[in-house]
Amino acid sequence: MTRRTEARGGEGSAFVLSRGVVILFAVACGAAVANVYFSQPLLVTMGHDLAMSPALIGSVVTLTHVGYGLGLFFLVPLGDVADRRRLIVAQLLLLVVALAVVAAAHTAAILLAGMAATGLLAVVTQTLVAFAASLAPPAGRGRVVGLVTSGVVIGILLARTASGLMADLAGWRSVYLASASLTALLALVLYRVLPRHSDAPPTTLRYGQLLRSTITLFARERLLRLRALFGLLIFAAFSTLWSSVALPLSQAPYFLPHSAIGALGLIGVAGALAATVAGRLNDRGLSRRTTGIALALLAASWLPLAFTRSSLWALVVGVILLDLAVQAVHVTNQTLIYALHPDAGSRLIGGYMVFYSIGSATGAIAATSLYTVAGWGAVCALGAAFSCLGLVLWAFTRHSTPDPAAKVTSRSEA
């Protein structure tokens, strides 16, 4: 039987947050965030097609992530003052335009502008996460956030595989044309399905005040600062693996082709799907324990990953453990911080995700640089260091930070 959750909409109407709608949120999130990662296997082809220098083609990824980081701070908070349904649809339609610009680009300048705009507008993912959380009842919010966030991780992991396969079949431009078509379809479906009003109370803040309030929330809320640090460390570890794992696999003794390396993302999906359990554990008030166990698994995952050069099975085990652990902590983080101020959900999640971007960038830059100098073993040591820092932070703070999820569970059971 399909699970259904009643969420109160505006003007006294009731909106049914069914499992099908939650899956729609997850699909939309995955499709949107995938646009940030499509270009990574396509850089050489793009550069050759548009006669771009190696330095210039490298800025494609950089500009996309810079755009995404700016969008997290400047666009996502709008979800707390605007009608989220209209905001989501508008951003998706603008994203269609940006993707069309990328697909039609015939100069480097147009391509780079289109990629920056794509990154900026792909943050609609976080607006969707905040909207889904606002529609879920407190006692079931972890389950909903877990399912929706799984869509985000799956989109990230499969983006490289999908873009590489499509580019081989129909050229790199087909990737962005197909994404533009899917995004337009999702905009139409979400316009028809999503409620016209969210249950968030009206906010009268002006735009400048809205942005300043995001910083104020960090200054006031210790739990938000702590969970943002967890987010930075886990995604630094995540990026350490995924930004560099292609390097040892493309060399001796494996010499794997790009398609086989890209298929590694399919293994990571298993971990991402399994992490929906973390959402249910959060709903039971087990956030601290879930975080500790997941961080311990994250640290342990680097042991099998260290044997990648001698065993692909060790790599598979390590990838599953790492992705499961990262997803579990990420879901827990978002569930807890949203519970602090549901009326400021977009600002909380947008601000938290800025730390995700910092962690991802740090892991990627450090891992690729370290591999060139010291090899795969040093990369694994780096990833283990990020992971152990997270575990130590949890050990020292686990008794001194309140757990909103536990309070919600207690009230719901009273």
PAMI-463111 format. One record per residue: residue in one letter; z, y, x of N, C-alpha, C in turn. Coordinates in pm, whole numbers. Example, Ala and Ser with C-alpha at 12.3 -4.5 7.8 and 13.67 -1.06 7.14 Angstrom:
PAMI-463111
SESE_rest_nup_nnorth_neast_caup_canorth_caeast_cup_cnorth_ceast
SESE_a_780_-569_1319_780_-450_1230_780_-330_1320
SESE_s_708_-225_1285_714_-106_1367_787_3_1290
END
This chain:
PAMI-463111
SESE_rest_nup_nnorth_neast_caup_canorth_caeast_cup_cnorth_ceast
SESE_m_0_-119_84_0_0_0_0_125_88
SESE_t_-80_224_55_-88_346_133_37_427_117
SESE_r_92_471_230_212_552_224_174_694_186
SESE_r_256_753_99_227_888_54_355_970_64
SESE_t_339_1094_107_453_1182_124_428_1309_47
SESE_e_524_1349_-36_509_1472_-113_548_1591_-26
SESE_a_460_1689_-15_490_1812_56_462_1928_-37
SESE_r_556_2017_-49_539_2127_-144_442_2230_-90
SESE_g_343_2265_-168_249_2368_-130_288_2501_-188
SESE_g_201_2601_-168_231_2733_-218_219_2739_-369
SESE_e_285_2839_-424_278_2867_-567_323_2749_-650
SESE_g_416_2668_-594_476_2561_-673_392_2438_-690
SESE_s_273_2433_-631_189_2314_-644_234_2209_-544
SESE_a_201_2083_-570_240_1975_-481_118_1922_-409
SESE_f_131_1904_-278_23_1846_-198_69_1711_-147
SESE_v_-14_1608_-166_21_1473_-124_-32_1448_16
SESE_l_59_1435_113_21_1408_251_11_1256_267
SESE_s_-102_1202_229_-122_1057_238_-154_1017_381
SESE_r_-150_888_408_-184_839_541_-329_873_575
SESE_g_-417_872_474_-556_907_499_-571_1051_547
SESE_v_-493_1143_490_-499_1283_532_-444_1298_673
SESE_v_-337_1224_705_-282_1228_840_-386_1178_940
SESE_i_-458_1072_906_-563_1021_995_-675_1124_1009
SESE_l_-706_1196_902_-806_1304_910_-760_1411_1009
SESE_f_-633_1449_1003_-578_1542_1102_-599_1488_1244
SESE_a_-568_1360_1264_-579_1298_1396_-723_1300_1446
SESE_v_-818_1266_1359_-959_1265_1396_-1005_1406_1434
SESE_a_-966_1504_1353_-1005_1642_1380_-947_1690_1513
SESE_c_-822_1654_1540_-759_1692_1667_-832_1629_1785
SESE_g_-861_1500_1775_-930_1432_1884_-1069_1488_1908
SESE_a_-1141_1516_1800_-1277_1570_1814_-1276_1709_1877
SESE_a_-1177_1791_1841_-1170_1927_1895_-1134_1928_2042
SESE_v_-1030_1853_2079_-984_1858_2218_-1082_1788_2312
SESE_a_-1161_1694_2261_-1259_1625_2345_-1359_1723_2407
SESE_n_-1385_1834_2340_-1480_1932_2391_-1439_1991_2526
SESE_v_-1309_1987_2554_-1259_2040_2680_-1296_1947_2796
SESE_y_-1315_1818_2766_-1332_1717_2871_-1473_1659_2879
SESE_f_-1559_1692_2783_-1695_1637_2783_-1770_1664_2913
SESE_s_-1750_1781_2971_-1834_1824_3083_-1807_1749_3213
SESE_q_-1691_1686_3227_-1652_1632_3357_-1750_1530_3414
SESE_p_-1803_1434_3334_-1902_1343_3392_-2043_1403_3401
SESE_l_-2061_1524_3346_-2195_1582_3333_-2223_1692_3434
SESE_l_-2128_1721_3521_-2139_1839_3606_-2262_1834_3697
SESE_v_-2285_1719_3758_-2399_1709_3849_-2530_1731_3775
SESE_t_-2543_1669_3658_-2666_1683_3578_-2684_1827_3531
SESE_m_-2576_1888_3484_-2583_2029_3441_-2627_2118_3556
SESE_g_-2564_2097_3673_-2597_2181_3787_-2742_2167_3830
SESE_h_-2793_2046_3827_-2934_2024_3863_-3028_2088_3761
SESE_d_-2995_2075_3634_-3080_2128_3527_-3089_2281_3531
SESE_l_-2977_2345_3563_-2972_2492_3561_-2972_2553_3701
SESE_a_-3000_2472_3803_-3008_2521_3941_-2882_2595_3983
SESE_m_-2767_2533_3957_-2638_2595_3991_-2587_2537_4123
SESE_s_-2524_2622_4202_-2465_2577_4328_-2343_2489_4300
SESE_p_-2302_2404_4394_-2183_2320_4373_-2059_2401_4339
SESE_a_-2040_2515_4404_-1923_2599_4375_-1927_2652_4232
SESE_l_-2046_2691_4188_-2059_2747_4055_-2043_2640_3948
SESE_i_-2097_2522_3970_-2084_2416_3870_-1939_2371_3859
SESE_g_-1863_2382_3967_-1722_2347_3960_-1644_2440_3871
SESE_s_-1692_2563_3851_-1622_2660_3767_-1638_2629_3619
SESE_v_-1728_2534_3584_-1743_2496_3443_-1612_2440_3389
SESE_v_-1553_2346_3462_-1426_2286_3419_-1315_2389_3422
SESE_t_-1314_2471_3528_-1208_2572_3542_-1210_2670_3425
SESE_l_-1328_2722_3392_-1338_2821_3284_-1301_2759_3149
SESE_t_-1336_2634_3128_-1301_2568_3002_-1149_2559_2987
SESE_h_-1081_2521_3095_-935_2510_3089_-867_2646_3083
SESE_v_-925_2746_3150_-871_2881_3139_-882_2930_2995
SESE_g_-997_2905_2932_-1014_2943_2792_-913_2874_2703
SESE_y_-888_2746_2729_-791_2670_2650_-651_2727_2667
SESE_g_-615_2760_2791_-483_2818_2816_-465_2951_2745
SESE_l_-568_3035_2749_-560_3164_2679_-549_3145_2528
SESE_g_-622_3047_2477_-616_3021_2333_-479_2975_2288
SESE_l_-410_2897_2371_-275_2850_2336_-181_2968_2314
SESE_f_-195_3071_2396_-103_3185_2384_-150_3288_2282
SESE_f_-282_3312_2276_-331_3422_2193_-380_3380_2055
SESE_l_-419_3254_2035_-472_3212_1905_-379_3123_1825
SESE_v_-315_3026_1890_-232_2930_1818_-119_2998_1739
SESE_p_-51_3101_1793_56_3166_1715_10_3225_1582
SESE_l_-120_3250_1567_-171_3305_1440_-141_3212_1322
SESE_g_-119_3084_1351_-87_2989_1245_43_3021_1172
SESE_d_128_3106_1233_254_3142_1169_241_3264_1078
SESE_v_127_3334_1081_111_3453_997_-12_3444_908
SESE_a_-104_3355_936_-227_3343_858_-226_3215_775
SESE_d_-312_3211_675_-332_3088_598_-393_2985_692
SESE_r_-320_2878_718_-363_2781_820_-494_2713_783
SESE_r_-515_2690_657_-640_2625_615_-760_2712_653
SESE_r_-753_2841_620_-863_2931_653_-876_2948_804
SESE_l_-763_2956_873_-766_2974_1018_-832_2854_1085
SESE_i_-797_2733_1042_-854_2612_1100_-1004_2605_1076
SESE_v_-1045_2630_953_-1188_2624_921_-1266_2731_998
SESE_a_-1209_2852_1007_-1278_2959_1080_-1293_2924_1228
SESE_q_-1187_2871_1288_-1195_2834_1429_-1295_2721_1452
SESE_l_-1299_2624_1361_-1395_2514_1375_-1539_2565_1365
SESE_l_-1564_2657_1274_-1699_2711_1260_-1740_2792_1382
SESE_l_-1646_2869_1437_-1675_2942_1560_-1695_2846_1677
SESE_l_-1623_2734_1676_-1641_2632_1778_-1781_2571_1770
SESE_v_-1833_2554_1649_-1970_2505_1631_-2069_2600_1701
SESE_v_-2047_2731_1684_-2136_2829_1749_-2126_2818_1901
SESE_a_-2003_2807_1952_-1985_2796_2097_-2054_2671_2153
SESE_l_-2041_2560_2083_-2104_2436_2127_-2256_2447_2122
SESE_a_-2308_2516_2021_-2453_2536_2013_-2503_2622_2129
SESE_v_-2422_2722_2168_-2458_2806_2283_-2465_2722_2410
SESE_v_-2368_2633_2430_-2368_2545_2547_-2492_2455_2545
SESE_a_-2521_2396_2430_-2634_2303_2419_-2767_2372_2446
SESE_a_-2776_2501_2411_-2903_2573_2426_-2911_2654_2554
SESE_a_-2805_2652_2636_-2799_2737_2755_-2912_2706_2853
SESE_h_-2979_2813_2899_-3085_2796_2998_-3056_2877_3124
SESE_t_-2940_2940_3131_-2897_3008_3252_-2750_2972_3276
SESE_a_-2707_2985_3400_-2569_2955_3434_-2472_3047_3361
SESE_a_-2508_3173_3346_-2418_3270_3282_-2391_3232_3137
SESE_i_-2497_3192_3065_-2480_3154_2925_-2396_3027_2914
SESE_l_-2422_2931_3003_-2345_2807_3003_-2196_2835_3025
SESE_l_-2165_2916_3125_-2025_2943_3157_-1957_3020_3044
SESE_a_-2028_3113_2982_-1971_3185_2869_-1944_3091_2752
SESE_g_-2039_3001_2726_-2022_2905_2618_-1907_2809_2644
SESE_m_-1889_2766_2768_-1780_2674_2801_-1645_2743_2788
SESE_a_-1636_2869_2830_-1510_2943_2816_-1474_2958_2668
SESE_a_-1574_2991_2585_-1550_3004_2441_-1512_2871_2379
SESE_t_-1575_2763_2427_-1541_2630_2376_-1394_2597_2404
SESE_g_-1348_2623_2525_-1208_2599_2558_-1115_2684_2474
SESE_l_-1150_2812_2456_-1067_2903_2377_-1049_2853_2235
SESE_l_-1157_2806_2173_-1154_2768_2032_-1107_2625_2011
SESE_a_-1109_2542_2115_-1062_2404_2102_-912_2396_2076
SESE_v_-841_2508_2092_-697_2508_2064_-668_2494_1915
SESE_v_-772_2490_1833_-752_2458_1692_-677_2326_1679
SESE_t_-685_2242_1783_-609_2117_1787_-461_2142_1761
SESE_q_-405_2241_1829_-261_2266_1817_-226_2329_1683
SESE_t_-317_2407_1626_-295_2459_1491_-290_2345_1391
SESE_l_-375_2245_1410_-374_2127_1324_-244_2049_1337
SESE_v_-193_2034_1461_-67_1963_1481_47_2035_1410
SESE_a_52_2168_1424_158_2245_1359_147_2237_1207
SESE_f_25_2237_1154_4_2230_1010_49_2095_957
SESE_a_12_1989_1028_53_1855_986_206_1843_986
SESE_a_270_1899_1089_416_1894_1096_479_1971_981
SESE_s_418_2083_942_475_2164_833_462_2095_697
SESE_l_361_2011_682_339_1941_556_424_1814_543
SESE_a_476_1767_656_555_1643_655_701_1674_622
SESE_p_769_1586_549_913_1605_524_989_1584_653
SESE_p_1104_1649_673_1179_1636_798_1206_1491_837
SESE_a_1238_1406_740_1273_1267_772_1154_1185_817
SESE_g_1031_1231_792_911_1157_832_824_1234_929
SESE_r_876_1345_981_793_1431_1066_753_1362_1196
SESE_g_843_1284_1255_810_1216_1380_692_1122_1364
SESE_r_690_1047_1253_579_954_1228_447_1030_1217
SESE_v_448_1142_1144_326_1220_1126_279_1281_1258
SESE_v_371_1343_1331_335_1403_1460_286_1295_1556
SESE_g_348_1176_1551_304_1067_1637_161_1026_1611
SESE_l_126_1010_1483_-11_970_1449_-113_1078_1487
SESE_v_-80_1204_1457_-173_1312_1486_-191_1330_1637
SESE_t_-81_1323_1711_-89_1340_1855_-162_1224_1921
SESE_s_-156_1106_1863_-234_994_1913_-383_1027_1910
SESE_g_-424_1098_1805_-563_1140_1797_-601_1232_1912
SESE_v_-507_1320_1952_-533_1411_2064_-555_1332_2192
SESE_v_-463_1240_2221_-472_1163_2346_-596_1074_2347
SESE_i_-628_1012_2234_-748_929_2227_-873_1014_2250
SESE_g_-874_1135_2193_-988_1225_2216_-1004_1259_2362
SESE_i_-893_1285_2431_-898_1316_2574_-949_1197_2655
SESE_l_-897_1078_2623_-931_960_2701_-1075_913_2680
SESE_l_-1124_928_2556_-1259_878_2527_-1369_981_2550
SESE_a_-1331_1107_2570_-1431_1212_2584_-1527_1185_2700
SESE_r_-1471_1147_2814_-1555_1124_2932_-1648_1005_2911
SESE_t_-1595_899_2850_-1676_779_2825_-1791_812_2731
SESE_a_-1760_880_2620_-1862_911_2520_-1968_1004_2577
SESE_s_-1926_1107_2650_-2026_1202_2701_-2116_1138_2806
SESE_g_-2059_1050_2889_-2142_983_2988_-2247_893_2925
SESE_l_-2207_817_2823_-2301_727_2755_-2410_805_2683
SESE_m_-2370_912_2611_-2470_991_2537_-2566_1061_2631
SESE_a_-2515_1110_2743_-2601_1179_2838_-2705_1083_2898
SESE_d_-2664_959_2921_-2758_859_2973_-2868_829_2871
SESE_l_-2833_834_2743_-2929_800_2638_-3021_916_2601
SESE_a_-2964_1038_2592_-3042_1149_2538_-3024_1281_2612
SESE_g_-2964_1280_2729_-2947_1404_2805_-2814_1473_2774
SESE_w_-2770_1560_2866_-2638_1620_2852_-2628_1714_2732
SESE_r_-2739_1777_2694_-2734_1870_2581_-2704_1798_2450
SESE_s_-2742_1672_2440_-2717_1596_2317_-2568_1581_2290
SESE_v_-2487_1580_2396_-2342_1566_2380_-2287_1683_2297
SESE_y_-2332_1803_2331_-2280_1922_2263_-2344_1943_2126
SESE_l_-2468_1900_2112_-2530_1907_1979_-2460_1811_1883
SESE_a_-2430_1690_1930_-2360_1594_1845_-2220_1642_1811
SESE_s_-2151_1701_1908_-2017_1753_1883_-2020_1869_1784
SESE_a_-2121_1955_1796_-2134_2067_1702_-2155_2015_1560
SESE_s_-2234_1911_1544_-2260_1854_1412_-2132_1793_1354
SESE_l_-2059_1717_1437_-1934_1657_1391_-1831_1763_1355
SESE_t_-1823_1868_1435_-1727_1976_1410_-1758_2046_1278
SESE_a_-1887_2070_1251_-1926_2134_1125_-1889_2045_1006
SESE_l_-1909_1914_1021_-1873_1821_914_-1722_1822_889
SESE_l_-1645_1822_997_-1499_1824_984_-1451_1953_919
SESE_a_-1516_2065_952_-1479_2193_890_-1497_2186_739
SESE_l_-1607_2125_696_-1634_2112_552_-1530_2022_485
SESE_v_-1502_1908_547_-1406_1813_489_-1267_1874_482
SESE_l_-1224_1938_591_-1090_1998_593_-1079_2113_492
SESE_y_-1187_2187_474_-1188_2295_374_-1165_2239_234
SESE_r_-1221_2120_209_-1206_2059_77_-1071_1990_60
SESE_v_-1014_1937_168_-896_1850_158_-764_1924_177
SESE_l_-759_2016_272_-632_2081_305_-584_2171_192
SESE_p_-451_2184_177_-397_2272_71_-429_2418_101
SESE_r_-441_2496_-2_-475_2638_14_-359_2720_70
SESE_h_-239_2670_54_-122_2742_104_-30_2643_171
SESE_s_26_2679_285_126_2595_350_262_2630_293
SESE_d_362_2548_326_495_2574_275_577_2662_369
SESE_a_515_2717_473_587_2804_564_616_2938_498
SESE_p_735_2995_516_766_3123_457_679_3233_516
SESE_p_647_3338_440_562_3445_491_627_3517_609
SESE_t_545_3554_707_592_3627_824_521_3760_829
SESE_t_597_3867_850_539_4001_847_518_4058_986
SESE_l_531_3975_1089_514_4024_1226_371_4069_1250
SESE_r_357_4179_1323_226_4220_1370_186_4133_1488
SESE_y_58_4142_1527_8_4050_1629_84_4063_1761
SESE_g_106_4188_1805_180_4209_1929_321_4154_1920
SESE_q_386_4177_1807_521_4124_1787_520_3971_1785
SESE_l_415_3916_1730_403_3770_1723_399_3709_1863
SESE_l_318_3770_1952_309_3719_2088_441_3737_2163
SESE_r_505_3852_2145_634_3874_2212_740_3778_2162
SESE_s_732_3743_2033_833_3653_1977_822_3513_2037
SESE_t_701_3475_2082_685_3346_2148_769_3341_2275
SESE_i_764_3450_2351_845_3459_2474_993_3463_2439
SESE_t_1028_3535_2333_1167_3544_2290_1223_3408_2253
SESE_l_1141_3325_2188_1185_3191_2150_1224_3109_2273
SESE_f_1147_3124_2381_1181_3052_2504_1311_3104_2564
SESE_a_1333_3234_2553_1456_3291_2608_1579_3245_2530
SESE_r_1563_3222_2400_1677_3189_2315_1706_3040_2308
SESE_e_1604_2958_2312_1620_2816_2281_1619_2730_2408
SESE_r_1736_2680_2444_1748_2595_2562_1669_2466_2545
SESE_l_1671_2408_2425_1599_2284_2401_1449_2303_2422
SESE_l_1397_2417_2381_1255_2446_2399_1221_2453_2547
SESE_r_1305_2521_2626_1280_2530_2770_1285_2392_2834
SESE_l_1383_2313_2794_1398_2180_2852_1278_2092_2818
SESE_r_1238_2091_2691_1125_2007_2651_994_2055_2711
SESE_a_982_2187_2735_863_2239_2802_857_2187_2946
SESE_l_972_2179_3013_975_2124_3149_938_1976_3149
SESE_f_989_1901_3050_948_1761_3037_796_1753_3021
SESE_g_741_1840_2935_597_1840_2913_519_1868_3040
SESE_l_566_1966_3118_498_1999_3243_497_1879_3338
SESE_l_611_1812_3351_622_1701_3447_542_1578_3403
SESE_i_547_1544_3274_475_1423_3231_324_1443_3238
SESE_f_277_1565_3208_133_1587_3215_86_1611_3357
SESE_a_176_1653_3447_141_1655_3589_119_1512_3637
SESE_a_206_1419_3593_188_1278_3628_61_1221_3565
SESE_f_38_1251_3438_-80_1205_3366_-208_1251_3436
SESE_s_-212_1379_3473_-330_1435_3538_-346_1383_3680
SESE_t_-235_1353_3747_-241_1295_3881_-322_1165_3879
SESE_l_-298_1082_3778_-374_958_3767_-518_983_3726
SESE_w_-538_1050_3613_-671_1055_3552_-770_1146_3626
SESE_s_-720_1238_3707_-811_1324_3782_-857_1261_3913
SESE_s_-788_1152_3955_-820_1095_4086_-853_947_4084
SESE_v_-831_876_3973_-847_732_3974_-992_689_3999
SESE_a_-1088_776_3965_-1228_741_3990_-1259_730_4139
SESE_l_-1182_797_4222_-1210_799_4366_-1193_661_4430
SESE_p_-1080_594_4416_-1070_459_4476_-1160_356_4407
SESE_l_-1186_374_4278_-1267_275_4206_-1415_283_4244
SESE_s_-1459_399_4289_-1600_415_4326_-1625_376_4471
SESE_q_-1517_339_4543_-1528_301_4683_-1498_152_4701
SESE_a_-1502_105_4823_-1472_-35_4853_-1328_-68_4810
SESE_p_-1304_-187_4755_-1397_-301_4743_-1471_-307_4609
SESE_y_-1454_-205_4523_-1504_-216_4386_-1646_-159_4369
SESE_f_-1668_-37_4416_-1796_33_4398_-1839_30_4251
SESE_l_-1747_63_4162_-1776_60_4018_-1866_176_3979
SESE_p_-1960_155_3886_-2043_265_3837_-1962_358_3747
SESE_h_-2019_476_3719_-1947_575_3637_-1915_521_3497
SESE_s_-2005_442_3441_-1982_390_3306_-1860_298_3304
SESE_a_-1844_216_3408_-1730_125_3414_-1600_201_3436
SESE_i_-1604_305_3518_-1485_386_3540_-1447_460_3412
SESE_g_-1548_510_3342_-1521_581_3216_-1460_489_3113
SESE_a_-1497_361_3116_-1443_266_3020_-1294_243_3039
SESE_l_-1239_287_3153_-1096_274_3176_-1017_350_3069
SESE_g_-1080_455_3013_-1014_530_2907_-984_444_2785
SESE_l_-1066_340_2763_-1041_249_2651_-909_176_2668
SESE_i_-872_146_2793_-745_80_2820_-630_174_2788
SESE_g_-646_301_2826_-543_399_2798_-518_419_2651
SESE_v_-621_399_2568_-606_414_2424_-502_317_2368
SESE_a_-495_197_2425_-397_99_2378_-256_155_2391
SESE_g_-228_221_2504_-98_283_2521_-75_398_2425
SESE_a_-180_477_2400_-166_590_2310_-137_545_2167
SESE_l_-204_440_2123_-182_389_1987_-41_332_1972
SESE_a_4_259_2075_136_198_2067_245_303_2061
SESE_a_219_423_2113_322_526_2119_354_586_1983
SESE_t_282_549_1877_319_596_1744_459_546_1707
SESE_v_502_441_1774_639_391_1754_740_500_1789
SESE_a_707_584_1887_799_689_1928_829_784_1813
SESE_g_729_813_1731_751_901_1617_853_843_1521
SESE_r_844_714_1495_938_649_1404_1080_648_1463
SESE_l_1091_629_1595_1222_632_1659_1284_771_1650
SESE_n_1200_874_1660_1251_1011_1645_1305_1034_1505
SESE_d_1237_978_1406_1283_993_1267_1417_926_1245
SESE_r_1453_831_1329_1581_761_1319_1688_828_1405
SESE_g_1656_943_1465_1754_1014_1545_1773_957_1684
SESE_l_1671_890_1738_1683_826_1869_1599_898_1974
SESE_s_1593_1029_1964_1507_1106_2054_1551_1098_2199
SESE_r_1681_1110_2223_1729_1106_2362_1697_971_2426
SESE_r_1728_864_2353_1704_730_2407_1555_706_2430
SESE_t_1473_749_2334_1328_733_2348_1278_805_2471
SESE_t_1326_928_2493_1285_1005_2610_1324_935_2739
SESE_g_1447_887_2747_1495_822_2869_1418_696_2902
SESE_i_1397_611_2800_1323_486_2822_1179_516_2864
SESE_a_1116_614_2796_977_648_2828_965_703_2969
SESE_l_1057_788_3011_1051_843_3147_1074_735_3252
SESE_a_1161_639_3220_1180_525_3312_1052_443_3324
SESE_l_983_420_3210_855_348_3214_750_427_3292
SESE_l_752_558_3276_656_643_3348_676_628_3499
SESE_a_801_632_3543_829_616_3686_788_476_3733
SESE_a_818_375_3650_786_236_3688_636_211_3690
SESE_s_559_285_3613_414_260_3605_344_279_3739
SESE_w_402_360_3826_336_387_3954_346_271_4052
SESE_l_437_176_4025_444_59_4113_318_-26_4100
SESE_p_278_-72_3980_150_-145_3971_30_-58_4007
SESE_l_34_71_3975_-78_159_4008_-100_167_4160
SESE_a_7_151_4236_-6_157_4382_-89_42_4436
SESE_f_-102_-69_4358_-179_-186_4402_-323_-184_4347
SESE_t_-370_-68_4305_-504_-55_4246_-613_-108_4339
SESE_r_-603_-81_4466_-709_-121_4560_-721_-273_4576
SESE_s_-614_-346_4541_-619_-491_4559_-622_-568_4427
SESE_s_-597_-499_4314_-593_-569_4185_-625_-475_4070
SESE_l_-734_-505_3999_-766_-427_3880_-667_-454_3767
SESE_w_-609_-575_3766_-508_-606_3663_-385_-519_3682
SESE_a_-347_-492_3806_-233_-403_3832_-265_-263_3779
SESE_l_-389_-219_3797_-431_-89_3745_-421_-86_3593
SESE_v_-467_-192_3526_-462_-198_3379_-318_-188_3330
SESE_v_-227_-264_3390_-86_-260_3349_-29_-119_3371
SESE_g_-59_-60_3486_-8_73_3515_-59_178_3419
SESE_v_-188_171_3385_-248_268_3293_-183_260_3154
SESE_i_-164_138_3104_-102_120_2973_40_175_2972
SESE_l_119_141_3075_257_190_3083_261_342_3091
SESE_l_175_399_3175_175_545_3192_137_617_3064
SESE_d_29_574_3000_-15_643_2878_84_626_2764
SESE_l_144_508_2754_247_485_2653_365_578_2675
SESE_a_411_589_2799_527_672_2830_499_820_2806
SESE_v_384_867_2852_350_1009_2834_340_1044_2686
SESE_q_275_960_2611_259_986_2469_395_986_2398
SESE_a_483_893_2434_614_885_2370_695_1013_2393
SESE_v_696_1061_2517_771_1183_2546_706_1304_2478
SESE_h_573_1307_2478_501_1420_2418_528_1429_2267
SESE_v_524_1316_2200_552_1314_2056_697_1358_2030
SESE_t_790_1307_2110_929_1345_2096_948_1494_2118
SESE_n_884_1549_2221_894_1692_2249_851_1775_2129
SESE_q_733_1744_2075_680_1825_1965_763_1812_1838
SESE_t_814_1691_1812_898_1672_1694_1026_1754_1704
SESE_l_1088_1754_1821_1215_1824_1840_1197_1975_1836
SESE_i_1095_2027_1904_1083_2172_1910_1040_2229_1775
SESE_y_960_2155_1698_921_2205_1567_1043_2218_1476
SESE_a_1137_2125_1490_1256_2126_1406_1346_2247_1433
SESE_l_1329_2313_1548_1412_2429_1580_1388_2543_1482
SESE_h_1260_2575_1458_1222_2685_1369_1091_2648_1301
SESE_p_1094_2574_1191_970_2536_1125_881_2655_1087
SESE_d_943_2771_1062_864_2889_1027_790_2948_1147
SESE_a_825_2903_1266_757_2948_1389_690_2831_1459
SESE_g_649_2730_1382_596_2607_1439_476_2627_1530
SESE_s_383_2714_1492_264_2736_1574_300_2800_1706
SESE_r_392_2898_1702_434_2962_1827_505_2863_1918
SESE_l_591_2781_1861_665_2684_1941_571_2584_2008
SESE_i_479_2527_1931_388_2427_1986_288_2491_2082
SESE_g_238_2611_2048_146_2679_2139_212_2712_2271
SESE_g_334_2765_2267_406_2797_2389_437_2674_2472
SESE_y_478_2567_2405_504_2440_2474_378_2389_2544
SESE_m_264_2399_2477_140_2346_2533_91_2427_2652
SESE_v_137_2551_2667_104_2626_2789_159_2552_2911
SESE_f_279_2494_2897_337_2417_3006_259_2287_3030
SESE_y_207_2229_2922_118_2114_2936_-2_2150_3023
SESE_s_-61_2267_3000_-177_2309_3078_-141_2331_3224
SESE_i_-24_2392_3248_20_2415_3386_40_2282_3457
SESE_g_105_2188_3390_128_2057_3449_-2_1984_3478
SESE_s_-95_1988_3383_-224_1921_3401_-300_1978_3520
SESE_a_-303_2111_3528_-374_2175_3639_-309_2143_3773
SESE_t_-176_2145_3775_-104_2115_3900_-130_1973_3947
SESE_g_-123_1877_3856_-148_1739_3892_-289_1716_3942
SESE_a_-387_1777_3876_-527_1757_3914_-555_1813_4053
SESE_i_-512_1936_4077_-538_2000_4206_-467_1927_4319
SESE_a_-339_1894_4295_-261_1828_4399_-314_1688_4429
SESE_a_-350_1612_4325_-393_1473_4345_-525_1464_4421
SESE_t_-624_1544_4380_-754_1537_4447_-746_1586_4591
SESE_s_-664_1689_4615_-647_1738_4752_-575_1634_4838
SESE_l_-471_1573_4781_-391_1477_4856_-471_1351_4887
SESE_y_-557_1309_4795_-636_1188_4818_-726_1206_4939
SESE_t_-786_1324_4953_-876_1351_5065_-802_1342_5198
SESE_v_-676_1385_5199_-599_1392_5323_-528_1261_5354
SESE_a_-468_1198_5249_-377_1086_5276_-405_960_5198
SESE_g_-502_960_5106_-539_838_5037_-463_810_4908
SESE_w_-493_693_4849_-442_657_4717_-290_638_4716
SESE_g_-235_585_4822_-91_564_4827_-15_694_4812
SESE_a_-65_800_4875_0_931_4864_-12_986_4723
SESE_v_-125_961_4658_-142_1005_4519_-39_938_4429
SESE_c_-19_808_4448_81_736_4368_222_786_4396
SESE_a_250_821_4521_381_878_4555_401_1011_4484
SESE_l_295_1090_4476_302_1218_4406_331_1197_4257
SESE_g_256_1105_4195_277_1078_4053_418_1025_4027
SESE_a_467_939_4115_602_887_4100_706_998_4116
SESE_a_678_1094_4204_770_1206_4224_781_1291_4097
SESE_f_667_1324_4035_670_1398_3908_750_1320_3804
SESE_s_727_1191_3795_792_1106_3696_942_1098_3719
SESE_c_982_1078_3843_1125_1067_3875_1197_1200_3854
SESE_l_1129_1310_3880_1189_1441_3851_1221_1453_3702
SESE_g_1129_1406_3618_1153_1407_3474_1272_1320_3436
SESE_l_1282_1203_3497_1392_1111_3467_1526_1169_3513
SESE_v_1529_1233_3630_1651_1297_3679_1691_1412_3587
SESE_l_1594_1492_3544_1622_1602_3453_1683_1551_3323
SESE_w_1627_1442_3271_1683_1382_3149_1826_1334_3172
SESE_a_1853_1269_3285_1986_1215_3313_2091_1324_3319
SESE_f_2055_1440_3373_2152_1549_3387_2169_1632_3260
SESE_t_2076_1620_3165_2083_1707_3046_2101_1630_2916
SESE_r_2106_1498_2921_2100_1421_2797_2223_1443_2707
SESE_h_2337_1479_2764_2457_1497_2682_2485_1642_2648
SESE_s_2407_1734_2705_2438_1876_2688_2341_1949_2597
SESE_t_2247_1876_2539_2147_1938_2453_2152_1878_2313
SESE_p_2163_1962_2209_2166_1909_2072_2035_1844_2035
SESE_d_2042_1749_1944_1925_1671_1902_1896_1701_1756
SESE_p_1802_1796_1726_1774_1829_1587_1731_1710_1504
SESE_a_1657_1617_1563_1609_1501_1487_1725_1418_1434
SESE_a_1831_1407_1513_1946_1330_1470_2013_1397_1351
SESE_k_2018_1532_1353_2079_1605_1242_1998_1586_1115
SESE_v_1864_1592_1130_1778_1573_1014_1799_1437_953
SESE_t_1808_1335_1041_1829_1198_993_1960_1185_920
SESE_s_2065_1246_974_2196_1239_911_2194_1302_774
SESE_r_2128_1417_761_2122_1483_631_2045_1401_530
SESE_s_1934_1339_576_1851_1263_484_1920_1136_437
SESE_e_2015_1085_519_2084_964_481_2213_993_402
SESE_a_2250_1120_395_2375_1157_327_2361_1142_176
END
